[in-house]
Amino acid sequence: MYLAKIYVSHKKSILDPQGEAIKSALHRLNYNDVNSITQGKYFITKLDSQSKSDADQTVRSICKDLLVNQNMETYQYELKEV
Amino acid sequence: MYLAKIYVSHKKSILDPQGEAIKSALHRLNYNDVNSITQGKYFITKLDSQSKSDADQTVRSICKDLLVNQNMETYQYELKEV
């Protein structure tokens, strides 16, 4: 079995209204040392793949096909055998 | 300046309907090697803190006060100077 952790965040060029909203809420709570904050998605998935390369391929495909909006988001991932 | 990456996920005891929905969608797309998947939140924040311990304290406090639902979620974070 393989375990993948997938981190999905907004592309730099894309406005992140949610991040801006969180930042102003934090400033209202007097966390003025918060310079910037962005919110993304974080997936943890277990894969019954036959090999690490199969698991790697599955991770890339499920990101492309479902988990990541390619127009607005980028992603990084970690993959290990468990 | 300090950079923190915060990973928020459901507590194990909490049902994750979103993860279940994603898993069945992936199975309908024939990704049958996906054994399980959970979705959480991923924050990247830059902090103008005076010291690493101040930054660490800010991260813990903003998680407790705003970013994490303590009843249903747990979090981990990484903190480094940039």
Backbone of each chain as nested JSON, in Angstrom:
{
  "chains": [
    {"id": "A", "residues": [
      {"number": 1, "name": "MET", "atoms": {"N": [0.83, -1.199, 0.0], "CA": [0.0, 0.0, 0.0], "C": [0.866, 1.252, 0.0]}},
      {"number": 2, "name": "TYR", "atoms": {"N": [0.324, 2.318, -0.598], "CA": [1.057, 3.593, -0.697], "C": [0.201, 4.708, -0.087]}},
      {"number": 3, "name": "LEU", "atoms": {"N": [0.889, 5.68, 0.5], "CA": [0.199, 6.821, 1.114], "C": [0.662, 8.081, 0.389]}},
      {"number": 4, "name": "ALA", "atoms": {"N": [-0.305, 8.858, -0.116], "CA": [0.038, 10.12, -0.785], "C": [-0.583, 11.28, -0.019]}},
      {"number": 5, "name": "LYS", "atoms": {"N": [0.207, 12.348, 0.152], "CA": [-0.306, 13.595, 0.709], "C": [-0.245, 14.639, -0.404]}},
      {"number": 6, "name": "ILE", "atoms": {"N": [-1.395, 15.222, -0.719], "CA": [-1.509, 16.134, -1.856], "C": [-1.873, 17.531, -1.333]}},
      {"number": 7, "name": "TYR", "atoms": {"N": [-1.071, 18.528, -1.743], "CA": [-1.291, 19.899, -1.267], "C": [-1.704, 20.75, -2.465]}},
      {"number": 8, "name": "VAL", "atoms": {"N": [-2.91, 21.272, -2.405], "CA": [-3.448, 22.04, -3.528], "C": [-3.572, 23.501, -3.099]}},
      {"number": 9, "name": "SER", "atoms": {"N": [-2.953, 24.417, -3.862], "CA": [-3.089, 25.836, -3.508], "C": [-3.365, 26.681, -4.751]}},
      {"number": 10, "name": "HIS", "atoms": {"N": [-3.826, 27.908, -4.5], "CA": [-4.124, 28.809, -5.612], "C": [-2.852, 29.145, -6.378]}},
      {"number": 11, "name": "LYS", "atoms": {"N": [-2.985, 29.328, -7.672], "CA": [-1.876, 29.867, -8.463], "C": [-1.61, 31.287, -7.971]}},
      {"number": 12, "name": "LYS", "atoms": {"N": [-0.337, 31.719, -8.026], "CA": [0.043, 33.039, -7.506], "C": [-0.778, 34.147, -8.183]}},
      {"number": 13, "name": "SER", "atoms": {"N": [-1.083, 33.94, -9.469], "CA": [-1.756, 34.997, -10.25], "C": [-3.227, 35.125, -9.896]}},
      {"number": 14, "name": "ILE", "atoms": {"N": [-3.736, 34.152, -9.134], "CA": [-5.179, 34.122, -8.864], "C": [-5.471, 34.796, -7.52]}},
      {"number": 15, "name": "LEU", "atoms": {"N": [-6.426, 35.725, -7.481], "CA": [-6.846, 36.369, -6.227], "C": [-7.42, 35.308, -5.301]}},
      {"number": 16, "name": "ASP", "atoms": {"N": [-7.086, 35.386, -4.018], "CA": [-7.573, 34.405, -3.039], "C": [-8.459, 35.116, -2.016]}},
      {"number": 17, "name": "PRO", "atoms": {"N": [-9.737, 35.36, -2.377], "CA": [-10.614, 36.118, -1.481], "C": [-10.751, 35.474, -0.11]}},
      {"number": 18, "name": "GLN", "atoms": {"N": [-10.697, 34.131, -0.091], "CA": [-10.84, 33.44, 1.192], "C": [-9.634, 33.772, 2.093]}},
      {"number": 19, "name": "GLY", "atoms": {"N": [-8.463, 33.762, 1.501], "CA": [-7.264, 34.104, 2.268], "C": [-7.334, 35.525, 2.79]}},
      {"number": 20, "name": "GLU", "atoms": {"N": [-7.82, 36.451, 1.957], "CA": [-7.955, 37.854, 2.372], "C": [-8.955, 37.985, 3.514]}},
      {"number": 21, "name": "ALA", "atoms": {"N": [-10.033, 37.215, 3.423], "CA": [-11.072, 37.271, 4.48], "C": [-10.503, 36.751, 5.795]}},
      {"number": 22, "name": "ILE", "atoms": {"N": [-9.734, 35.666, 5.719], "CA": [-9.141, 35.094, 6.932], "C": [-8.144, 36.085, 7.529]}},
      {"number": 23, "name": "LYS", "atoms": {"N": [-7.357, 36.722, 6.652], "CA": [-6.35, 37.678, 7.149], "C": [-7.03, 38.833, 7.893]}},
      {"number": 24, "name": "SER", "atoms": {"N": [-8.109, 39.382, 7.335], "CA": [-8.74, 40.522, 8.031], "C": [-9.401, 40.054, 9.327]}},
      {"number": 25, "name": "ALA", "atoms": {"N": [-9.914, 38.826, 9.346], "CA": [-10.487, 38.3, 10.6], "C": [-9.381, 38.168, 11.656]}},
      {"number": 26, "name": "LEU", "atoms": {"N": [-8.225, 37.683, 11.243], "CA": [-7.109, 37.525, 12.19], "C": [-6.633, 38.883, 12.684]}},
      {"number": 27, "name": "HIS", "atoms": {"N": [-6.626, 39.876, 11.814], "CA": [-6.207, 41.227, 12.249], "C": [-7.216, 41.794, 13.233]}},
      {"number": 28, "name": "ARG", "atoms": {"N": [-8.497, 41.506, 13.013], "CA": [-9.519, 41.966, 13.98], "C": [-9.319, 41.274, 15.334]}},
      {"number": 29, "name": "LEU", "atoms": {"N": [-8.719, 40.082, 15.319], "CA": [-8.432, 39.376, 16.583], "C": [-7.05, 39.775, 17.115]}},
      {"number": 30, "name": "ASN", "atoms": {"N": [-6.49, 40.857, 16.512], "CA": [-5.197, 41.426, 16.932], "C": [-3.979, 40.555, 16.609]}},
      {"number": 31, "name": "TYR", "atoms": {"N": [-4.098, 39.672, 15.65], "CA": [-2.914, 38.933, 15.182], "C": [-2.278, 39.737, 14.055]}},
      {"number": 32, "name": "ASN", "atoms": {"N": [-1.683, 40.872, 14.449], "CA": [-1.178, 41.795, 13.428], "C": [0.136, 41.336, 12.814]}},
      {"number": 33, "name": "ASP", "atoms": {"N": [0.764, 40.292, 13.399], "CA": [2.005, 39.814, 12.778], "C": [1.714, 38.851, 11.614]}},
      {"number": 34, "name": "VAL", "atoms": {"N": [0.414, 38.606, 11.356], "CA": [0.079, 37.786, 10.181], "C": [0.197, 38.665, 8.942]}},
      {"number": 35, "name": "ASN", "atoms": {"N": [1.199, 38.442, 8.152], "CA": [1.475, 39.261, 6.967], "C": [0.598, 38.829, 5.795]}},
      {"number": 36, "name": "SER", "atoms": {"N": [0.491, 37.527, 5.598], "CA": [-0.366, 36.997, 4.515], "C": [-0.79, 35.58, 4.888]}},
      {"number": 37, "name": "ILE", "atoms": {"N": [-1.92, 35.142, 4.327], "CA": [-2.371, 33.755, 4.555], "C": [-3.198, 33.317, 3.356]}},
      {"number": 38, "name": "THR", "atoms": {"N": [-2.939, 32.096, 2.919], "CA": [-3.752, 31.533, 1.833], "C": [-4.307, 30.19, 2.312]}},
      {"number": 39, "name": "GLN", "atoms": {"N": [-5.495, 29.858, 1.817], "CA": [-6.093, 28.567, 2.169], "C": [-6.155, 27.7, 0.926]}},
      {"number": 40, "name": "GLY", "atoms": {"N": [-5.74, 26.421, 1.089], "CA": [-5.841, 25.469, -0.018], "C": [-6.465, 24.184, 0.49]}},
      {"number": 41, "name": "LYS", "atoms": {"N": [-6.356, 23.122, -0.327], "CA": [-6.925, 21.819, 0.034], "C": [-5.791, 20.837, 0.313]}},
      {"number": 42, "name": "TYR", "atoms": {"N": [-6.077, 19.867, 1.164], "CA": [-5.039, 18.925, 1.629], "C": [-5.681, 17.539, 1.596]}},
      {"number": 43, "name": "PHE", "atoms": {"N": [-5.188, 16.671, 0.725], "CA": [-5.758, 15.329, 0.614], "C": [-4.76, 14.298, 1.141]}},
      {"number": 44, "name": "ILE", "atoms": {"N": [-5.28, 13.324, 1.854], "CA": [-4.472, 12.161, 2.256], "C": [-5.174, 10.949, 1.648]}},
      {"number": 45, "name": "THR", "atoms": {"N": [-4.434, 10.19, 0.819], "CA": [-5.069, 9.056, 0.16], "C": [-4.207, 7.801, 0.277]}},
      {"number": 46, "name": "LYS", "atoms": {"N": [-4.85, 6.662, 0.494], "CA": [-4.141, 5.371, 0.51], "C": [-4.465, 4.649, -0.786]}},
      {"number": 47, "name": "LEU", "atoms": {"N": [-3.433, 4.087, -1.399], "CA": [-3.584, 3.487, -2.728], "C": [-3.138, 2.031, -2.688]}},
      {"number": 48, "name": "ASP", "atoms": {"N": [-3.962, 1.159, -3.269], "CA": [-3.628, -0.266, -3.377], "C": [-2.868, -0.549, -4.671]}},
      {"number": 49, "name": "SER", "atoms": {"N": [-1.989, 0.354, -5.081], "CA": [-1.284, 0.184, -6.36], "C": [-0.264, -0.945, -6.274]}},
      {"number": 50, "name": "GLN", "atoms": {"N": [0.084, -1.508, -7.45], "CA": [1.021, -2.646, -7.507], "C": [2.47, -2.192, -7.342]}},
      {"number": 51, "name": "SER", "atoms": {"N": [2.74, -0.93, -7.732], "CA": [4.13, -0.438, -7.639], "C": [4.101, 1.055, -7.348]}},
      {"number": 52, "name": "LYS", "atoms": {"N": [5.276, 1.583, -6.985], "CA": [5.334, 3.017, -6.675], "C": [5.042, 3.842, -7.926]}},
      {"number": 53, "name": "SER", "atoms": {"N": [5.489, 3.348, -9.059], "CA": [5.254, 4.126, -10.293], "C": [3.774, 4.109, -10.64]}},
      {"number": 54, "name": "ASP", "atoms": {"N": [3.104, 2.979, -10.375], "CA": [1.648, 2.944, -10.587], "C": [0.958, 3.948, -9.652]}},
      {"number": 55, "name": "ALA", "atoms": {"N": [1.381, 3.967, -8.408], "CA": [0.783, 4.876, -7.422], "C": [1.03, 6.324, -7.85]}},
      {"number": 56, "name": "ASP", "atoms": {"N": [2.236, 6.592, -8.318], "CA": [2.583, 7.945, -8.769], "C": [1.672, 8.37, -9.917]}},
      {"number": 57, "name": "GLN", "atoms": {"N": [1.469, 7.45, -10.848], "CA": [0.606, 7.719, -12.006], "C": [-0.83, 7.995, -11.544]}},
      {"number": 58, "name": "THR", "atoms": {"N": [-1.305, 7.207, -10.599], "CA": [-2.673, 7.395, -10.091], "C": [-2.815, 8.776, -9.445]}},
      {"number": 59, "name": "VAL", "atoms": {"N": [-1.824, 9.163, -8.654], "CA": [-1.896, 10.47, -7.979], "C": [-1.994, 11.582, -9.012]}},
      {"number": 60, "name": "ARG", "atoms": {"N": [-1.118, 11.528, -10.022], "CA": [-1.144, 12.565, -11.063], "C": [-2.492, 12.59, -11.793]}},
      {"number": 61, "name": "SER", "atoms": {"N": [-3.015, 11.406, -12.076], "CA": [-4.269, 11.346, -12.838], "C": [-5.461, 11.834, -12.02]}},
      {"number": 62, "name": "ILE", "atoms": {"N": [-5.545, 11.421, -10.751], "CA": [-6.707, 11.856, -9.96], "C": [-6.639, 13.374, -9.701]}},
      {"number": 63, "name": "CYS", "atoms": {"N": [-5.426, 13.93, -9.656], "CA": [-5.314, 15.395, -9.523], "C": [-5.817, 16.062, -10.795]}},
      {"number": 64, "name": "LYS", "atoms": {"N": [-5.377, 15.536, -11.914], "CA": [-5.773, 16.126, -13.205], "C": [-7.273, 15.978, -13.433]}},
      {"number": 65, "name": "ASP", "atoms": {"N": [-7.803, 14.79, -13.1], "CA": [-9.204, 14.494, -13.444], "C": [-10.216, 15.027, -12.444]}},
      {"number": 66, "name": "LEU", "atoms": {"N": [-9.801, 15.195, -11.163], "CA": [-10.848, 15.535, -10.181], "C": [-10.421, 16.53, -9.093]}},
      {"number": 67, "name": "LEU", "atoms": {"N": [-9.251, 16.324, -8.501], "CA": [-8.942, 17.035, -7.254], "C": [-8.475, 18.482, -7.469]}},
      {"number": 68, "name": "VAL", "atoms": {"N": [-7.901, 18.769, -8.653], "CA": [-7.269, 20.077, -8.843], "C": [-7.92, 20.811, -10.01]}},
      {"number": 69, "name": "ASN", "atoms": {"N": [-8.281, 22.069, -9.779], "CA": [-8.788, 22.908, -10.878], "C": [-7.559, 23.495, -11.569]}},
      {"number": 70, "name": "GLN", "atoms": {"N": [-7.217, 22.925, -12.719], "CA": [-5.966, 23.277, -13.399], "C": [-5.883, 24.761, -13.772]}},
      {"number": 71, "name": "ASN", "atoms": {"N": [-7.035, 25.423, -13.915], "CA": [-6.999, 26.847, -14.304], "C": [-6.541, 27.731, -13.153]}},
      {"number": 72, "name": "MET", "atoms": {"N": [-6.921, 27.338, -11.93], "CA": [-6.722, 28.25, -10.793], "C": [-5.752, 27.712, -9.747]}},
      {"number": 73, "name": "GLU", "atoms": {"N": [-5.508, 26.395, -9.807], "CA": [-4.751, 25.792, -8.709], "C": [-3.504, 25.066, -9.202]}},
      {"number": 74, "name": "THR", "atoms": {"N": [-2.533, 24.971, -8.298], "CA": [-1.37, 24.104, -8.538], "C": [-1.332, 23.083, -7.392]}},
      {"number": 75, "name": "TYR", "atoms": {"N": [-0.513, 22.036, -7.561], "CA": [-0.454, 21.04, -6.483], "C": [0.956, 20.474, -6.353]}},
      {"number": 76, "name": "GLN", "atoms": {"N": [1.228, 19.988, -5.15], "CA": [2.447, 19.234, -4.873], "C": [2.013, 17.982, -4.123]}},
      {"number": 77, "name": "TYR", "atoms": {"N": [2.853, 16.938, -4.159], "CA": [2.47, 15.742, -3.412], "C": [3.697, 14.996, -2.908]}},
      {"number": 78, "name": "GLU", "atoms": {"N": [3.428, 14.208, -1.857], "CA": [4.454, 13.31, -1.309], "C": [3.864, 11.906, -1.399]}},
      {"number": 79, "name": "LEU", "atoms": {"N": [4.731, 10.938, -1.733], "CA": [4.243, 9.559, -1.898], "C": [5.197, 8.616, -1.199]}},
      {"number": 80, "name": "LYS", "atoms": {"N": [4.673, 7.726, -0.358], "CA": [5.56, 6.754, 0.281], "C": [4.832, 5.432, 0.464]}},
      {"number": 81, "name": "GLU", "atoms": {"N": [5.608, 4.37, 0.578], "CA": [5.03, 3.042, 0.822], "C": [4.749, 2.916, 2.314]}},
      {"number": 82, "name": "VAL", "atoms": {"N": [3.622, 2.343, 2.649], "CA": [3.297, 2.149, 4.083], "C": [2.919, 0.691, 4.341]}}
    ]},
    {"id": "B", "residues": [
      {"number": 1, "name": "MET", "atoms": {"N": [11.213, 37.324, 8.86], "CA": [9.882, 36.791, 8.529], "C": [9.89, 35.27, 8.657]}},
      {"number": 2, "name": "TYR", "atoms": {"N": [8.707, 34.73, 9.013], "CA": [8.567, 33.282, 9.179], "C": [7.453, 32.765, 8.266]}},
      {"number": 3, "name": "LEU", "atoms": {"N": [7.627, 31.531, 7.818], "CA": [6.622, 30.9, 6.951], "C": [6.096, 29.656, 7.673]}},
      {"number": 4, "name": "ALA", "atoms": {"N": [4.783, 29.575, 7.82], "CA": [4.183, 28.392, 8.447], "C": [3.268, 27.7, 7.444]}},
      {"number": 5, "name": "LYS", "atoms": {"N": [3.363, 26.374, 7.401], "CA": [2.424, 25.559, 6.619], "C": [1.6, 24.756, 7.614]}},
      {"number": 6, "name": "ILE", "atoms": {"N": [0.287, 24.925, 7.565], "CA": [-0.616, 24.311, 8.544], "C": [-1.521, 23.306, 7.832]}},
      {"number": 7, "name": "TYR", "atoms": {"N": [-1.531, 22.079, 8.337], "CA": [-2.318, 21.003, 7.714], "C": [-3.437, 20.612, 8.667]}},
      {"number": 8, "name": "VAL", "atoms": {"N": [-4.684, 20.845, 8.232], "CA": [-5.831, 20.578, 9.102], "C": [-6.606, 19.394, 8.537]}},
      {"number": 9, "name": "SER", "atoms": {"N": [-6.822, 18.37, 9.355], "CA": [-7.603, 17.221, 8.868], "C": [-8.627, 16.782, 9.916]}},
      {"number": 10, "name": "HIS", "atoms": {"N": [-9.575, 15.96, 9.437], "CA": [-10.625, 15.475, 10.346], "C": [-10.012, 14.565, 11.397]}},
      {"number": 11, "name": "LYS", "atoms": {"N": [-10.561, 14.597, 12.606], "CA": [-10.198, 13.598, 13.616], "C": [-10.634, 12.227, 13.097]}},
      {"number": 12, "name": "LYS", "atoms": {"N": [-9.882, 11.189, 13.465], "CA": [-10.16, 9.83, 12.958], "C": [-11.593, 9.414, 13.29]}},
      {"number": 13, "name": "SER", "atoms": {"N": [-12.083, 9.863, 14.467], "CA": [-13.4, 9.404, 14.943], "C": [-14.546, 10.08, 14.184]}},
      {"number": 14, "name": "ILE", "atoms": {"N": [-14.207, 11.105, 13.396], "CA": [-15.25, 11.894, 12.744], "C": [-15.485, 11.379, 11.319]}},
      {"number": 15, "name": "LEU", "atoms": {"N": [-16.729, 11.116, 10.949], "CA": [-17.07, 10.701, 9.577], "C": [-16.697, 11.831, 8.622]}},
      {"number": 16, "name": "ASP", "atoms": {"N": [-16.119, 11.471, 7.469], "CA": [-15.703, 12.475, 6.481], "C": [-16.518, 12.267, 5.204]}},
      {"number": 17, "name": "PRO", "atoms": {"N": [-17.758, 12.794, 5.17], "CA": [-18.625, 12.562, 4.004], "C": [-18.0, 13.061, 2.706]}},
      {"number": 18, "name": "GLN", "atoms": {"N": [-17.225, 14.16, 2.796], "CA": [-16.598, 14.704, 1.586], "C": [-15.587, 13.705, 1.025]}},
      {"number": 19, "name": "GLY", "atoms": {"N": [-14.814, 13.111, 1.925], "CA": [-13.838, 12.117, 1.485], "C": [-14.527, 10.929, 0.855]}},
      {"number": 20, "name": "GLU", "atoms": {"N": [-15.64, 10.49, 1.453], "CA": [-16.394, 9.353, 0.898], "C": [-16.94, 9.704, -0.496]}},
      {"number": 21, "name": "ALA", "atoms": {"N": [-17.421, 10.93, -0.639], "CA": [-17.969, 11.363, -1.936], "C": [-16.872, 11.381, -3.0]}},
      {"number": 22, "name": "ILE", "atoms": {"N": [-15.695, 11.87, -2.616], "CA": [-14.582, 11.924, -3.571], "C": [-14.172, 10.507, -3.96]}},
      {"number": 23, "name": "LYS", "atoms": {"N": [-14.127, 9.605, -2.957], "CA": [-13.717, 8.221, -3.245], "C": [-14.679, 7.571, -4.233]}},
      {"number": 24, "name": "SER", "atoms": {"N": [-15.977, 7.75, -4.023], "CA": [-16.899, 7.082, -4.966], "C": [-16.812, 7.718, -6.344]}},
      {"number": 25, "name": "ALA", "atoms": {"N": [-16.552, 9.025, -6.405], "CA": [-16.384, 9.667, -7.727], "C": [-15.144, 9.097, -8.419]}},
      {"number": 26, "name": "LEU", "atoms": {"N": [-14.068, 8.903, -7.66], "CA": [-12.842, 8.35, -8.252], "C": [-13.072, 6.909, -8.714]}},
      {"number": 27, "name": "HIS", "atoms": {"N": [-13.841, 6.156, -7.955], "CA": [-14.127, 4.764, -8.369], "C": [-14.962, 4.765, -9.636]}},
      {"number": 28, "name": "ARG", "atoms": {"N": [-15.886, 5.717, -9.751], "CA": [-16.683, 5.803, -11.004], "C": [-15.781, 6.151, -12.18]}},
      {"number": 29, "name": "LEU", "atoms": {"N": [-14.646, 6.834, -11.905], "CA": [-13.682, 7.153, -12.973], "C": [-12.669, 6.024, -13.133]}},
      {"number": 30, "name": "ASN", "atoms": {"N": [-12.97, 4.863, -12.501], "CA": [-12.137, 3.648, -12.599], "C": [-10.791, 3.742, -11.88]}},
      {"number": 31, "name": "TYR", "atoms": {"N": [-10.672, 4.606, -10.92], "CA": [-9.462, 4.638, -10.081], "C": [-9.707, 3.717, -8.892]}},
      {"number": 32, "name": "ASN", "atoms": {"N": [-9.752, 2.399, -9.203], "CA": [-10.131, 1.442, -8.166], "C": [-9.008, 1.16, -7.172]}},
      {"number": 33, "name": "ASP", "atoms": {"N": [-7.776, 1.634, -7.474], "CA": [-6.695, 1.428, -6.494], "C": [-6.724, 2.479, -5.381]}},
      {"number": 34, "name": "VAL", "atoms": {"N": [-7.702, 3.418, -5.473], "CA": [-7.854, 4.377, -4.375], "C": [-8.585, 3.682, -3.226]}},
      {"number": 35, "name": "ASN", "atoms": {"N": [-7.866, 3.407, -2.18], "CA": [-8.435, 2.661, -1.041], "C": [-9.212, 3.589, -0.111]}},
      {"number": 36, "name": "SER", "atoms": {"N": [-8.636, 4.77, 0.149], "CA": [-9.334, 5.759, 0.998], "C": [-8.797, 7.142, 0.64]}},
      {"number": 37, "name": "ILE", "atoms": {"N": [-9.612, 8.171, 0.907], "CA": [-9.145, 9.549, 0.677], "C": [-9.878, 10.469, 1.634]}},
      {"number": 38, "name": "THR", "atoms": {"N": [-9.128, 11.4, 2.225], "CA": [-9.771, 12.396, 3.085], "C": [-9.352, 13.776, 2.597]}},
      {"number": 39, "name": "GLN", "atoms": {"N": [-10.247, 14.75, 2.783], "CA": [-9.921, 16.113, 2.381], "C": [-9.842, 16.979, 3.626]}},
      {"number": 40, "name": "GLY", "atoms": {"N": [-8.768, 17.8, 3.677], "CA": [-8.633, 18.745, 4.791], "C": [-8.277, 20.111, 4.25]}},
      {"number": 41, "name": "LYS", "atoms": {"N": [-7.843, 20.998, 5.155], "CA": [-7.478, 22.37, 4.762], "C": [-5.964, 22.55, 4.89]}},
      {"number": 42, "name": "TYR", "atoms": {"N": [-5.431, 23.441, 4.078], "CA": [-3.976, 23.627, 4.0], "C": [-3.737, 25.138, 3.962]}},
      {"number": 43, "name": "PHE", "atoms": {"N": [-3.123, 25.671, 5.008], "CA": [-2.861, 27.106, 5.069], "C": [-1.362, 27.366, 4.927]}},
      {"number": 44, "name": "ILE", "atoms": {"N": [-1.049, 28.414, 4.186], "CA": [0.329, 28.904, 4.122], "C": [0.27, 30.349, 4.605]}},
      {"number": 45, "name": "THR", "atoms": {"N": [1.036, 30.643, 5.668], "CA": [0.98, 31.989, 6.22], "C": [2.384, 32.552, 6.462]}},
      {"number": 46, "name": "LYS", "atoms": {"N": [2.545, 33.842, 6.173], "CA": [3.817, 34.536, 6.439], "C": [3.602, 35.423, 7.656]}},
      {"number": 47, "name": "LEU", "atoms": {"N": [4.538, 35.386, 8.57], "CA": [4.386, 36.075, 9.856], "C": [5.546, 37.039, 10.072]}},
      {"number": 48, "name": "ASP", "atoms": {"N": [5.208, 38.265, 10.482], "CA": [6.224, 39.284, 10.78], "C": [6.626, 39.208, 12.253]}},
      {"number": 49, "name": "SER", "atoms": {"N": [6.714, 38.008, 12.805], "CA": [7.01, 37.875, 14.238], "C": [8.459, 38.242, 14.53]}},
      {"number": 50, "name": "GLN", "atoms": {"N": [8.723, 38.635, 15.804], "CA": [10.069, 39.069, 16.213], "C": [11.02, 37.893, 16.416]}},
      {"number": 51, "name": "SER", "atoms": {"N": [10.422, 36.728, 16.763], "CA": [11.28, 35.556, 17.014], "C": [10.525, 34.296, 16.598]}},
      {"number": 52, "name": "LYS", "atoms": {"N": [11.262, 33.192, 16.519], "CA": [10.626, 31.93, 16.123], "C": [9.61, 31.495, 17.19]}},
      {"number": 53, "name": "SER", "atoms": {"N": [9.904, 31.761, 18.434], "CA": [8.959, 31.351, 19.476], "C": [7.686, 32.207, 19.406]}},
      {"number": 54, "name": "ASP", "atoms": {"N": [7.849, 33.483, 19.057], "CA": [6.654, 34.327, 18.868], "C": [5.826, 33.79, 17.711]}},
      {"number": 55, "name": "ALA", "atoms": {"N": [6.494, 33.435, 16.61], "CA": [5.799, 32.918, 15.426], "C": [5.086, 31.612, 15.779]}},
      {"number": 56, "name": "ASP", "atoms": {"N": [5.76, 30.764, 16.558], "CA": [5.182, 29.476, 16.962], "C": [3.921, 29.72, 17.779]}},
      {"number": 57, "name": "GLN", "atoms": {"N": [3.999, 30.694, 18.683], "CA": [2.844, 31.028, 19.532], "C": [1.678, 31.55, 18.681]}},
      {"number": 58, "name": "THR", "atoms": {"N": [2.005, 32.39, 17.705], "CA": [0.958, 32.924, 16.83], "C": [0.27, 31.796, 16.062]}},
      {"number": 59, "name": "VAL", "atoms": {"N": [1.054, 30.859, 15.537], "CA": [0.47, 29.758, 14.765], "C": [-0.498, 28.967, 15.645]}},
      {"number": 60, "name": "ARG", "atoms": {"N": [-0.047, 28.623, 16.853], "CA": [-0.92, 27.849, 17.749], "C": [-2.204, 28.63, 18.071]}},
      {"number": 61, "name": "SER", "atoms": {"N": [-2.051, 29.93, 18.309], "CA": [-3.224, 30.731, 18.699], "C": [-4.206, 30.902, 17.547]}},
      {"number": 62, "name": "ILE", "atoms": {"N": [-3.695, 31.183, 16.331], "CA": [-4.635, 31.389, 15.222], "C": [-5.341, 30.078, 14.881]}},
      {"number": 63, "name": "CYS", "atoms": {"N": [-4.659, 28.945, 15.109], "CA": [-5.332, 27.658, 14.883], "C": [-6.453, 27.475, 15.911]}},
      {"number": 64, "name": "LYS", "atoms": {"N": [-6.13, 27.761, 17.154], "CA": [-7.122, 27.587, 18.242], "C": [-8.289, 28.551, 18.067]}},
      {"number": 65, "name": "ASP", "atoms": {"N": [-7.965, 29.813, 17.681], "CA": [-9.005, 30.852, 17.653], "C": [-9.83, 30.875, 16.38]}},
      {"number": 66, "name": "LEU", "atoms": {"N": [-9.237, 30.398, 15.239], "CA": [-9.99, 30.603, 13.981], "C": [-9.897, 29.447, 12.976]}},
      {"number": 67, "name": "LEU", "atoms": {"N": [-8.691, 28.945, 12.753], "CA": [-8.491, 28.076, 11.586], "C": [-8.963, 26.629, 11.802]}},
      {"number": 68, "name": "VAL", "atoms": {"N": [-8.987, 26.169, 13.056], "CA": [-9.248, 24.749, 13.309], "C": [-10.485, 24.58, 14.197]}},
      {"number": 69, "name": "ASN", "atoms": {"N": [-11.395, 23.71, 13.776], "CA": [-12.549, 23.375, 14.608], "C": [-12.092, 22.271, 15.56]}},
      {"number": 70, "name": "GLN", "atoms": {"N": [-11.831, 22.666, 16.824], "CA": [-11.207, 21.746, 17.776], "C": [-12.047, 20.486, 18.021]}},
      {"number": 71, "name": "ASN", "atoms": {"N": [-13.362, 20.575, 17.78], "CA": [-14.216, 19.403, 18.052], "C": [-14.017, 18.318, 17.007]}},
      {"number": 72, "name": "MET", "atoms": {"N": [-13.78, 18.748, 15.755], "CA": [-13.806, 17.785, 14.647], "C": [-12.458, 17.62, 13.957]}},
      {"number": 73, "name": "GLU", "atoms": {"N": [-11.555, 18.59, 14.192], "CA": [-10.326, 18.598, 13.396], "C": [-9.085, 18.563, 14.276]}},
      {"number": 74, "name": "THR", "atoms": {"N": [-8.003, 18.042, 13.671], "CA": [-6.674, 18.142, 14.298], "C": [-5.781, 18.887, 13.306]}},
      {"number": 75, "name": "TYR", "atoms": {"N": [-4.613, 19.334, 13.763], "CA": [-3.715, 20.034, 12.838], "C": [-2.261, 19.721, 13.151]}},
      {"number": 76, "name": "GLN", "atoms": {"N": [-1.444, 19.878, 12.112], "CA": [0.007, 19.813, 12.244], "C": [0.552, 21.034, 11.518]}},
      {"number": 77, "name": "TYR", "atoms": {"N": [1.771, 21.454, 11.868], "CA": [2.325, 22.598, 11.144], "C": [3.844, 22.513, 11.071]}},
      {"number": 78, "name": "GLU", "atoms": {"N": [4.352, 23.207, 10.059], "CA": [5.805, 23.359, 9.89], "C": [6.076, 24.856, 9.926]}},
      {"number": 79, "name": "LEU", "atoms": {"N": [7.184, 25.225, 10.567], "CA": [7.5, 26.648, 10.709], "C": [8.968, 26.855, 10.38]}},
      {"number": 80, "name": "LYS", "atoms": {"N": [9.271, 27.821, 9.509], "CA": [10.687, 28.089, 9.215], "C": [10.875, 29.577, 8.962]}},
      {"number": 81, "name": "GLU", "atoms": {"N": [12.113, 30.03, 9.152], "CA": [12.433, 31.431, 8.871], "C": [12.691, 31.579, 7.388]}},
      {"number": 82, "name": "VAL", "atoms": {"N": [12.196, 32.646, 6.822], "CA": [12.453, 32.857, 5.376], "C": [13.03, 34.25, 5.132]}}
    ]}
  ]
}
